[in-house]
Amino acid sequence: MKSHYGAARRGRAFMLAGAGLLAVAVSSPSYAQDETAADAPTSTNDGSCVDPNNAGVCATSANADTEGPAAFDNNAIVVTGSRIPNRTFDSPSPVTVLTRDDATVAGFDSTTELLQSTAVTAGARQIDNSFTGFIVDGGPGANTLSLRSLGAARTLILLNGRRLSPSGTNNGLASADLNVLPSAIVQRVEVLKDGASSIYGSDAVAGVVNIITDQKFEGLTLDGGVSVPEVGEGVTRRLAVIGGYNGDRFRISGSFEAYARSNLSFAAHDYLQCQTYYLRSAPDQPWGSGDPVDPRTGEPKCYPTGFTGTSGVTVNTIGTSVIAGAAGGPGNPALGTFNRFRYNPAAGGSVPGWEGVNGGGFGLDNRDTYNSKFFDKSLISPTTNYNAYVQTSYDLHALGDAQLYGSVLYTRRESAQRNFFQMILDYPNGSPLIPAELQFSDQAPTDQTNGQDLGVRVFTSRNYTSTQNVDYFRVGGGLRGSLPFKDWRYDIYAGTSYNFGEYFLVQPITSRLIQSMDVVASGSGFACSDPSNGCVAAPALTGALVNGDVPQDFLNFIAPTVRGTTKFWETTFSGQVTGSLFTLPGGDVGVALGAEYRKQRIEDVPPIEQQTGQLYNYSTAGITEGKDAVKEVFGEINVPLLANQPFFHELTLNGSVRYTDYDSYGSDWTYKIGGVWSPIRALAFRGTYGTSYRAPALSEQFQAATAGFLSSNTDPCYQYGDKDPSTSLYKNCLAAGIPTTFGDGQAGSPLGQSVQVLNVGGAATGLAAETSKNWTVGAVIRNPLPKALGNFEFAVDYFDIQVDNGVATLGASNILNSCYNDPNFDQGNLGGELCRLISRDGASSTTPYRATVTNGNVNIATDKVRGLDFNARYVLPIGNGSLRLNASATRYLEQADRTFPTDPLVDNNGDIYYPKWTGNFDATYRIGKVSFYYGLNWVGVMDSYEANDEDPATSDYQFRTPNYFTHTASVRLNLDNFAITAGVKNFTDSTPPSISAFVYNRLGNAPLYSGFDFVGRTYYMNFTAKIF
């Protein structure tokens, strides 16, 4: 298989960057929002939407009575993607609208779940709660949103028109965490899938998502719900109180809500409990027939502890020096030469009580890789979230009918992840804790043996739980009013946000491991030679210990809970004026002018044990701290040239420009132009072209050096002695002083070593902003049918986004391979530019010849996405009711990227993680106070054979996933003061498809892809009760 660098690099963006998600979008673009009065949004008892003009959209603007720029004209709204109030919904850019009712009937439990549905993401892979154990933007438990598969850092999240600052933990904090958003008081969500940096500034590369709260809510309402997966785990519960008062001059509304989701473990689903290679032995044989067979069971061997399924991780095993004449376990000769053993009291030979499973040339697949504790690991991690949101305004009747306005948001997230961990215990040579039959073993010293030779290495296991507490606070407000000429308005705003995150790790500390291994006899047992710190002596080496029965008091001593903190501050000051300049045949020429100042600061302080490298076999990390500030001025103009003329029902041009000056990287201009031409009311054409940018996140600029590890297979010099001596790789590894026996597994040969990776920020090297070009062109058909045949709308939009100068890391694998495969390798010059990023431990080190790679952020990458969005909507009155059909689909034409500027673009379109087609459909029939809902979610075929240089007809690998569908159905009863919804998500219980090991991250045998449902059939109920 060829190296899949394109997919791998994009995968890292996600990492350092939902299940059963069904379409509920009112997916028509903002241009095409009309619908019949029978199905127009109505005032509901939860205040979710009011449409007095039967225009098919909520009347409250995106910014009315909030901290966003005001639209004082009752007939004018501000659509996401523009700052100019407009009396029509005709926008050059495609905007998708999702309402609260849509989310409720489809069974979405939160704003987070709605935003990560394919109705918003169009199949782009998301960071959700199934990424337990991965390094992700915002830290464990965070949920982010990526549009167009370009990553969360390139999608701007707004709450009532104001950007949401990053929230979470760890030093990779760069994007907004969707968990901070309110749910109960949300009225609708507007999704702009178009670049908009000239309107909103940095990050609006792939699009903008604007969450809009209900500004007119009045009274007191209870809102709640529960979702229960059929497997009985992963239950979600939520309860909210929404209240509001609207006086002549003073208005206030808000919500308080609690949300809790219990743990969903790997034990919940049978298909997750035996991760295999999933190979076939021949083209005419079933998948799995080519898998290694566990000689003890006769079934395909399980490798549950590896994310890709590549041989898993050794557990239930000990490592010794090589010894001959030992009894072999199943699959091995009766007697042989081994250095890995499994406990078996019936075994004889030279190591009684232990059977050989590896070493002396015997295969790795005879090792133990399975322990039932693995299934106590979180598949969907648990969380408890609390959210309080208040918004208010007061009319001064002064300063041009000025209005004071503001809002306060507070969120607390308490999340946890249950993990499975291979724990290594190194018993020093001669330790009394080693039984007599194993005292023969003598190996090189390790980090745990404090300079002594290693006697026996134990590969045991344990479960542990990582937790996070994240408090997020945002307050903002301002003053807006009329200027003393024509229809001009002003708006002045100030806001600040603060994130405080605590993260708790439970990892062995090297100094405590060393202390616990230094023991003396004490009565019938052992005690620590140094009893300080409450030392607990390491347990005697027994079969029970090796099989995972580790004393809890010992674990509590060697692996205490350690604490790190993450803080993030953002402050914003802005002001703008809007109004019209003059009148053209098509209407008033609208203008918006403004300025904004933002400053940010990050401070991540890892546990002191992690800073000093004391966490055994775990990454080290320094303190990340830095700050940045930006000054911006912007302008926008909307020019309605013609209206209501033959062949020109509407002809409107729109343009915007922004000048940006960052303290970190300097200044730049962005712009956007667009237009709408509607020859007749039923047909319109629209298009935009513009530039966008993304300033490097503080974490990308100032991340302190973080040390992690990759497997020994990552090192191209690992077992290079088996390669052709004429190759550049062989010659270069030899020239670097690495012996040809490195990692060959033979007695006396240096062991293969994991690769240490030092990830660092890019501020020191002058990290610059990413830039992008984005253009869209589309057509809209609306209401072409006679009224008796209903209301039909259809839109198709072509999009093309290219990001250049992209912030990326070269990647340790790319650095190593490029260095040692370079035919111009010059050892005297450290091998050239990339080789300067590599160092190696000496031959006498406890980790001989280990490679250390410095991997920093640089501006090198390119991403390109092209495709077509299709949206259709049909509303038909039937009898006393109304039928509404919505359908949307996205056809990607290209999803390409490259790491090095000199590389060709690698098109991932259609590969695993990057489907060419995704879509959703929903049907709602409403009659009286009852509505019936059906929803369908679709992920198209994904096929990675070509990407991996494999012929699907003959390949041993399964790299193709079929069309994947999930279905939802619900019934809603909507009374005057009470509403209840009951339904089933994924009622066919569709399980994710299986693929082969070695390339893609998997859960069980299924690709780790957010478009697949890992929860399964789920029953849900939601209610709303109006108190007054």
N, C-alpha and C positions, 0 to 999 in steps of 0.2 A: 504494500500500500504506500502511496506517496504521502509525504508529510502534509497534513491538512492545516497549514499555517494560517490561512485566512480564517477558517472557522475557529481555530484555537485562539487567535488574537481577539476575535469578536467575543469569544467565550470569556476571555479575561476581562473585557470591558464590562460584561455583565457581572462577573464575580466581584470585581473590585468596584464593579458597578454594582386565570385560576381554574383552579379545578372546577370542572363542570360549568363553565361560564357561558351563559346563554344570551342571545341577542335580545335586547329590550330597547334599542335605540329608536328614537324618532329620527331615523337616519337620513331623512331628506336634508339637503343643505339649507342654510338660512334663507336662500332665495325662494325656496319652495316650501313654505310653511302653511299655506292655506289648506283648510279642510272643511268639510261640511259642518253646519251648526250641530248636527246630531252627534258628531264625535269631537267637537271642539273641546278644549280643556275647560273644565268647570270648577267652581269653587268647591273644594272638598272639606270635610270636617278636619282634615289635618293641615289645611292651609297650603297645600302643596302647589296649587296653580290657579290663577284667575285669568280669564280671557274674555273681558266684557265686549270686545269688538269682534269676537268670533274670527280672529285672525290666525288662530292655530298656534299661537305662542303665548306665554305668560306675559301679562301686561307690565308687571313690574320690571323695570330695566335692570340690566346687570349691575347698575351702580346707584340706583335711586335709594336715598336714605341710608347709604352705607358709606364706608370710607373711600369708595371709588369716585371718580369724576362724575358730576351730576348731570342728569338730563332733565331739566326742569319742565320742559314741554311734555305734557301728559301723553302726547301722541308720538313722542320721539324716544328711541331707545339707543343704547350704545351696545352694538354687537361685538363680541370678542373678535379682536383683529383690527379694531378701529377705536379712536378716541373721540370721534365726531358723532354727536347725536344725529339720528336719521329717522325720517318718518316712514321709510320703507325697510323691508328686510332683504333688499337686494344687495348682496355683498359679493365683491370679486373673488373672495376666498371661500372655499367650502367649509361650512360650520355644521357640526352634528350637535343636536340637542337631545339630552336625556333628562326625563323628569323623575321626580320622586316616586310617583305612582308606577312608572315603568319599572323602577328598581324593586318596588314592593311586590308586585305581582310575579316577578321573575325569581323572587326568593333571595335577593342579595341582602346580606345581613348588615352591610356597612357601605359607606362611600368608598372605602378601600376596595372592597370586592367588586363594586360596580365599575370603578375606574380600571381595574385589571381585567375586565371582561373583554371578549373579542369585539363587542360593540364599540369599544373605545380603541383597543390596541390593534385591531385587524391582524391578529396572529403574532404580533411581535412578542418575543420572549420577555417575561417579566420576572423580577425578583419578588417572590412571595414567600409564604411561610413553609414551603417545602424545601427551602435551601438551608436546612439545618446542617451545620458542619462546614459550610462554605464561607469564605471571606467575601463579604458583600458590602456595597456602599451603604453607609449608615449603621453597619454592624448587625449582629444577629437580631432577628425579630423585626427589622425594618422592612417596609414594603414600598417599592418605588414604581414609577411609571415610565415606560419607554415607548415612544411613538416611532413608527417607521423602522424599527429594529436598529435605531441609532444610539440607544443607551439613554438611561435616565438623566444623565447630566446635560443632554441636549433637548430635553423637554421641560418647558417652563410651566409650573403649577401656580395658579392664582387663586386666591380666596377673595371674592367680591372685587375683582380687578386689581388686587395687590399681590405681589409675589410672596410665595411661601418660602421662608428660609430653611436651610438644611436642619435636620434633626436626627438624633441617634447617638451612637457611641463609636469609639475607636477612631484611629487617625485617618480613615478613608472617608470621612464625612464630606459629602459633596452635593447631595440631592435632597429634595423634600421627602420626608417620610409621610406617606398617606395616612398613617395611623393618627396623625394630629388633627385630621379634619373632622368637623362635626358631621352627623348623619341626619338626625331627626329634624333639624330646622333647614336642611338643604331643600331648596325649591327645584333647582335644575342644574345641570352641568352642560356647559358649552365647550365643544372640542374643535379647535382650529388646527387642521393638519396641514399647516403651511408655515414657512419661515416668517418670523415677525419681529426680528431684532430692532428694526427701525421704529416699531411701535412700543415694544416693551423692554428692549435692552438685551443683555446677555442671556444665553441659554435657549432662547426661542428659535432653535435651529430646525428641529423636526416638527414643532408645533407648540400650541398653547392649550392648556386645559384650565377653564375658569369655573370654579365651584361657586354657585350663587345661592345665597340664603334667602329665606322668605322675610321680606321687610315689612309686610303688612299684617303679620300674624297678630291675632287678638284673642284673648281668653286664656284658658288653661286646658292643656291636653296631655293625656298619658299615651305613650307609644311604646310598644314592646314586641318581642318576638322570640322564637326559639327555633333552632334547626337541629335535627337529630339524624345523623347518619345511621344507616341500617346496621352498620357494624357495631354501634353502641359507643364508639369513641369519637372525639372531636366535636362534641356538642357545643353549640354556641347559644348564648342567651344575651339578650339586651333589654334594657328598660330605660326610658327617657321621659323627662317632663319638659314640655314646651309651653312657654307663657309669653304673653304680650299685651301691651296697652298702647292705644293710639288716641291721643288727645288732640286738641286744636293746635297746640304748638309743640308738645312734648310726646315723643314716641320711644318706647323701649320694648325689646323682645329678646328672647334668648332660650337656651336649652341647657339641660344637664342630663348627661347620659352615661350609662355604665354598660360595658360590653365585655363578655368573658367567653373564651373558647378553651375547652379542655384538650388535653394531649391526645393526639391520634398517633398510635405507635405502628411500627412495622409489623407487629403481630396481628394487626387488624385485617390484613389481606393475605390470602394464601400466595398470590402471585409475587409477593415481595419477599418471601421467606427462603428462597433459594436462588440467589443470583448466580448464573452460570455463564460459561463462555457463549452459549447459544450458537454453536457451529453445526454444520452438517458434514457428514463423512463423504458424501458424493452428491452430485446434482439431483439424483432421483431419491435421495433419502430425506427424512424429516429433519427439521431444525432441532438441534440438541443431540443428534446422532453422532456428531463429531466431538462432543465434549469429553474431557477427561472423566473417567469413571472412578468414583471413590471405591477402592478395593474392599472396604469394610461393609459397604451397603450394596454395591453393584449398581448404584444409581449415579447420574451425572453429579459431579462434585460441585459443592456450593462454595461461592466466594463472596459472602455477604459483606465483608468489611472494606472492600475497595469500591470507589465510586464508579470506575469504569469496568470493574470485574476482571482486572488483569492480575490473576493469581492471588488476589486477596492479601490478607495480612496474617502472618503466622501467629497462632495462639495455641494454648495447651501443649507447649513444646519447650524443651530445653536445648541450649546450644553448648557443646563441649569441644574440647580438642578432639582431633580425629583418633578413633580407636578401632582396631580390627577385632574380628571374632564376635561382634555384637549380634544379638538376635534381630532379625529384620521384621518390621511390621508387615501387614498385608500389602501385597504389591511389590515387595522387596524379597531378596533371597533369604533363606533361613538364617544364614550367617553372612555378615559382610562388614565393610568398613564404613562407619557413619560419624557424623558430628552433630546430628539433630536427632532427638529422641522424644518419644511420647510415653507417658506412664502406662505400664501394663504389668501388674503384679505377677502375671504368669510367665513373663518373658525370662529366658535364661541367658546363656552366652556370657560374654565378658562384662556386660553391664546388667546384672540381674535386676528385674523389676522395670526395665526400660527397653522399649523396642525402637530400633532405628527407623527413621522416616526420611532422612535426607543426608547427603554427603557421599563422598566416594564415588561420585558420578551418577548417583541415583536421582531421579527427577524430582522437581519441586512439588509436583502435584500430589505427592504422598504426604505432604505436611498437613497438619491440622489448620484449617482456616475458619472453622465453624464453632460458634459458641452460642447457646440459646439466649445469653444475655443481650446479644445484638438486637433482638426483637423488642427489647425495652427501649430502644432508641426512638426519638420523635420523628415521625413522618411529616406531620403537620404540627408545628410547635404551639404550645399553649400560650395564651396571653390574657391579661386583664387590662382594659383601657377605660379611663375616666376622662370625660370631656365636658367642659363648661364654656359656653359661648354667649356673650351678651353684646347687643348692638343698640345704639340709641341715637337720637337726633333731637335738636331743639331749635325752633324758629325764633330768631332774635327780633324780627320786625325792625331791623336796622341794617346799616351797611349794605344796602341793596338787597333787602329781603334775605339777609344772610342766615345761614343755618350752620349751627355747630353739630358735628357728628363724630361718632367714634365707635370702636368695638374693642372687646377684650376676649382673648382666647386662651384657655389653659387646658392642657392635656397631660395626663400621666399614663405612661405605658409600663406595665410590669410583665415582662416576657421571660420565657425560659426555654431551654433546649436540652432535652435528655439525649446524651450521646453514649457511644460505645468506644472504648479506648483500649488499644493494645498497650499493656504496661510491661516494661522491661525492668527486671530486677537483676542486678549484677552482683553475684556472690564472690567475694575475693578468694583467691586460691588459698586453701588451707583453712577456710572458715569452719568453725565447729557446727555451723548451720547446714553444711553440706553433708549428706549421708555418705557412709563409707564407700559405697559402690561407685560414687561419683568423684571421689577425692583425687582420682587420676588426672582430672582435667586441669590443664595449665595453658592459659591464653594470654594474649597481649593486654596490657592495662587499658581501662576505659575511664570515662569521666566519673563513673560511680565508684571506682575502686581506689581512688585517692593515691595513685602511684603504685599500688600493688598489682601483681598479675591478676588477671581475671580467672576465676575458677569455673563457675557455671553461670551461664546467662539463662534466665527464666523468661519465657514469653507467655505471660498470663494476661488477664483481662479484667476490666472493671467498667461499671457504668458511672457516669458523673453528670451533673446538671450545671450548665452555665446560665446565669440570670442577668437581667438588665432592668434597671429602673430609669426611665427617661421622663423628665419634666420639661415641658415646652410651654413658653409663655409669650404671647404677642399682644401688644396694645398699640392702637393707632387712632388717629382722629385728626380733624381739621376744621376748616371754615370754608364755606362756599356761598356764593351769592351772585347777584346781577351787577354788571358794570353799567355805567350811565350812558350807554349807547346801544341802540337796536337790541339784538338778541344775544349779546356777549355775556358770558359767565366766567367766573373765576373759581379756582379750587386750590386751596393750600393745605398740605398734608404733612404730618410727621408721625413716624411710627418706629417701634423698636421691638425686637424679638430676642429671646434668650433660651438656649437649650442647655440643660444640665443633665448629663447622663452618667450613671454609675454602671460599671460592668464588673461582674464577679466571676472569677475563674477558679476551678478546682483542679490544680495540676501538681504533680510531684515536684518537690524542690530538691535540687541536686545535693545541697549541703545536708539536708535532713536524711536523704537516702544514704549518704556516706556515714552519717552519725549512727543511723539505725543498724547498719551492717557491722559496725565495730562493737562486738558483744563479748560478754564474759558469762560463764556459767553462774546461775542463780537458782539454788534449790533444784527443782526438777526441770527448770527451763533456762532462759537466758535473759540478761538485762544489758542495757547500753553501758558501755564503758564510760561514756560521758552522759549523765542523766539530765543535763540542762535542757531547757525548752520543753520539759515533759516528755523526753525521748521515750519512744516505744521500740523495743527491739524488733528487728525484722523476724518474720516467722521462719521456722526451720523449713528447709526445702523438702516438700512432700508432693506426692501426686495430687492431693486435694488442692494445694496451693497452685500448682501448675494449671490445673483445670478451672481456676477462677475463684476458688474459695479463699479469698484474701481477708484476713481479720480486719474488722472495721476500725478498731482502735489504732492499728498500724496505718491504715489509709488516712485516718483523721490526722495523724501526726505528720506523715510525709507529704500529704496533699491538703494543707489547710486552704480555706477560701481566701483569695487575694483580690484586691479591689483596685480598679482604675477609674478615672473620671474623664469625661469629655465635655468641654464647654464651647459654645458657639454663640457669638453675638452678631446681630445685624441691626443697623440703624438707617432709616431712610427719611430724607426731606425732599419734598417735591412740590411743584406748583405748575398750574397750567391755566390757560384761558382758551375758550372756545367760542365761536360765533360765526356769522356769515359776513362775507365781504361785499357781495353784490348779487344780483339775480340774473340768471341766464334763462333761456327758453325752457330748460329742463328743471329749473328750481334754483334755490339759493346755493351759492358757492360757500361751503363750510370749511372752516379752518380750525386747527388745534395747534397751539404753541405751548411749549413748556420746558422745564428744566428739572433735573433730579440729581440728588447726591446720596450715595450709599457707601457705607463702610462696614466691613466685616472683620471678625477676629476669631481665630480658632485656638484652642488649647486642649491638647490631649495628653494626659499624664497616665501612662500605663502603670500597673503594679510595680513597685520597686523591685520585686523579684524578677519581673520580666525585663525591666531596664538593665539589670545586672547579669542577665543570662542564667539565672538560677532555676528557671522552670525547665525541668528535664525534658529533652526531646521536644521542645516547644519553641516557637519563634521568640526572638528578642526584639525589643522595640524601645526607641528613645522617646523623649518628650517632643511632641509636635506643637509648635506655636508659630503664629504668623498673622499678619493683618494686611488688608488691602482696602483701597477706597477708589471710587469712581465719580467723576463729574460728567453730566450729560445734558445736552440740549437737543430738542427734537421738534419736529413740525410735521403736520399732515394737512392735506388739502383734498377736498372732495368736490369734483366739478361735474354737475349734471348738465351736460351740453344740450340734450334734447329730451322731450317727453311728450307722449300722446300725439305723435306725428306719424304719418304713413311710413312704414318700415322702421320707425324709431319710436316704439312704445317707450323705450328708455335707452339713452346713451350716456353713460357716466364714466368718468375717469377718476382715479384715486392715486395719490402719491404721498409718500412719507420719507423722511430723512432723519437721521440721528447722528450726532457727533459725540464720540465717547473718548474720555481721557482717563485711563487707569494709572494709578501710582506704580503698578507692577510692570506693565508691559508697554505703556504709552497710549497713543491715540489712534482712532480709526473712524471712518465714516461707513454707515450702512444706509441702504435706501431700498425702496420698494415702489413699484408702479403696478397698477391694475386697472381693469375696466370691465364694464358690463354693457353688452349691446343686446337689446331685446327688440327684434323687428316687429313681433306681435306679442300680446300678453302671454300667450301659451308657450312661447319659445324664447330662450335667452342663451347667450354665449358669454362666457366670462374667462378671465385669465389674469395671472399675476407674474411678475418677475422681480426678484429682489436678492439682496445679499443679507446674510446674517452672520453672527459671530458668537463664540462662547469663550469668555474669559477663563483662564485656568482657575479651577477651584483652589481654595486655600490648601486643601489637603494635597493637591497635585503639585503645588509650589513648595510647600514647607514640610512635607512629611519627613519625619525623622527616620533614620535608617532602621529598617525592620528586617530582621533575619528570619527566613523560613527555609524549608528544605523540600527538595524534589527527590524522586527515587534515583537510585544509582543508574538506572537505564537512561536517564537524561544525559549523562556524561558520555559523549561520543568516544572517549578513550576507554570506557568500561568494556573489558574483554576485546579490546582492539587487536590483540594478538591473533584472534581468529580471522581477521580481515586480510585482504590481499596486500602483501608488503609493498606493492607498486603504487598503492593509492596515496593521495595526499594525506588522508587521515592517518594512516599507519605511520608515515614518515614524520608527520608533525607531532603526534603523540610521543613517538620515540625521541624526537629532538627535544621535547619538553622534559625529558628525564623520567618518563613514566615507564615502568617495566612492562614487557609484553605479557607478563603473567597477571597483570592487574585485574582482579575480579574473576579469575577463571575457576575459582572454587577448589583448587587443588591444595593439598597440604603444603604449608610454607609460603603460599602465594599471598600477596597483600589483598585484603578483602576489598570488594567494591564498596564505595562510600556514597552516601546520599550527597546531593549537590546543595550547598548552602547558597541561598539567594539573599542579597542585601537590596531591598527596595528602598529607594530614596526619592525625595521630591526634586523638582526641576528648577527651583528658583535660582539656585546658584549658577545654572547654565543659561539663564535668561529665557525661561519658558514664555512663549508668546501665545496670543489668542488663536483659536481655531477660526477659520473663515469658511463660509459656504455660499453657494449659489442655489437658488430655489426657484423653480417656475412651475406653474400649473395652468392648465387650460381645460375648460369644460363646457358642457351644454346642459341645459335644464328644460324639461318639458313639464308644464303644469296645467291641470284642468283642461285637457283637450276634449273631454267627453261632454255630451249633453248632461245636464244636471240630473236627469233621471237615471243615468248610468253610473253616477257616483263621481268621486273626485280621485283623479290619478295624477301622480307626480313621479318623475323619473329624472335622475341626474347621473352623469358620468363625468369624471374628472381625471385627467392625466397629471401625474406629479413626477418631478425630477429634482432630486436633491443631491448635491455633491459637496462633501466636507473635505477641505484641504487643510494642510498644516495641522492635522489632528494630533491631539495630545495622546501619546501612547507610550508604553514601555516596549523596548526591543524584545524582551522576553529572554529568560535565561537559556532556553533551548535554542532560540535563534542565534544568540551570541556565541554559545559553545559550538554549534554546528558550523556557523560561518567562519569562526576562527580556525578550527582544526581541519576544516576541509578546504582552506585557502591554499591554492598552489603556490602563492607568493609568501607563505608563512616565513617569518624571519625571527628566529628565537632571540637573536641579538637585539632585535628591536621589539621585544615582547610580543612578537607575532603580528604586529599591525594594530590598527585602531581598536577593533573589537576585542582583540586579545588583551589589550590593556585593562579591560574590565574583568579579567580572570586572574585569580591567584590560586596557588595550590599549597596544601600543607606538605611538610617535608616527610621523608621516608621514616624518620624516627618518631613522628607524631603519633598520638593515640588514634588519629584518623588519617593514616598515610595516604597522600596523594588526593585528599578530598579537594574538590574544586569549589571555590567561592566566587560567585558572579555578582557584580554590582549592576543593578538593573534600575535605571532612573527614568523619569518622565522626560520625553523629548517631543518636539514638533516634527513628526515624520509621516504620520499615517494619512491615508485617504479612504473615505467611505462614499459609496454612491448607491442610491436607491431610486428606482423608477418603477412606476406601476399605474394601475387604473383602479379608481374607486367607483363602484356602482351602487346607487341607492334608489329604491322604489317604494312607493307608498300608495295604497289604494283604500279609499273609505267609501262604503256603500250602505245607505240606510236599507234595512231589511225589516219589514213590518214595523213593530214598535221599538226596534233596536237598531244597532249600528255595528257593522263589521269593519274592522280596521286590519289591514295587512301591511306589514313592513318587511322589507328585504334589503340586505346590504351584503356586498361582497368586495373583496380586494384581490386583484390579480397583480402580483409582483412580476415585473419584467426583468428586474436586475436587483440583486442585493450583493454588492461587490465591495471588497476592501483590499488594502495592501498595507504592509507594515513599513517597508522601505520605499522611498520615493522612486528608486530605480526599478522596482519590481513591477511586473504587470498586475493589473487588477485581477483578483481571484473572485469569480462570481459564485456566491454561495446559494443562489436562487434555486429553490427546490430541494436543497440539502436538508438533512435533519437539523431541526431548530428553525429553519427558514422556509416554510411552505410557500409554494407559488400562489395557492388559492386558500382563502379563508372566507367564511361568510356566516350570516345568521339570518333567521327568519322568525317572525312572530305573528300570531293571529289573535285578535281579541274581539269577542262578540259581547256587546253590552246591551242589556235589555232591562229597563227599569233600574232597580238598585243592585242588580247582579251582573257580574262580568265573568266571562270564561276566557282563559288565556292558555295558549300553547306556544312554546318557544323551541327553536332548533338552533344548535350551534354546530358549525362544521369546520374542521381543519383538513385541508386537502392532503393528497399524497406527498410524502417526502422521500427522496431517494438520493443516497450519497455514494452510490457505486462509482460513478465517474470521478467524484471528488477524491476517492481513495484508490483510483486506478484498478478497479475490480470489474470483472465481467459478471453481471448478475446471473448469466446462464450457467457459469461454471464455478463461481465464487463459493468458498466455504462460509462466507460471512452473510448475515442478514442485515443489510443497510437500507431497507425500504420499509416504510410504514404506510398502511393503506388509509383511505378516507376514514376519518374519525368523526362520529356524530354523538351528540348527547341531546336529550329531550327533556323539556320541563312542561308541566301542566299545573294550573291552579284555578281556583274559584275565589271570587271576591264578592262579599256582601257589604254594600255601602249604605248605611242608614243615616238618618239626620245627625246623630251624635255618636255614632259608633260604626266602625268598619272592621271587618275581619277577613283575612286572606289565608287560605290553606292550600298547600300544593306539594308537589314532589319534583325535586331536581334529579336529572339523570335517571328517569324512571325505568329505563332499560338496563341500568347498571353497567354501562359500557366501561370496560377496563382499558387502560392504555396498551398500545401494541408493544411487542418485544423487538429488540435489536441485539446484534452481537456485541461482544465485549471489545475492549482495547482502544477505542477511539473517543466515544462520547460519554459524558457523565450520565449515569443511569440510577434509577431507583428500582431495585430488583433488576429485571431485564428491560424495563421501559425507559425511554429517553427522559431525562429531567427537563421537561418542557411544560411551561405553565398553561398551555392550551389543552393539556390532557387532565382528566379528572382523577386525582388520586384519593379522593374522599369516597366516592361511590354514591349509590342511591341515598338520597337525603330527603327527609320529610320536614316541612317547615310550616310555621304558623306565625302570622303577624296580626297585630290589632292596634287600633287607634280609638281612644275614648275621649270625647270632648266633655270636660267637667263643666265649663261655662264659657 
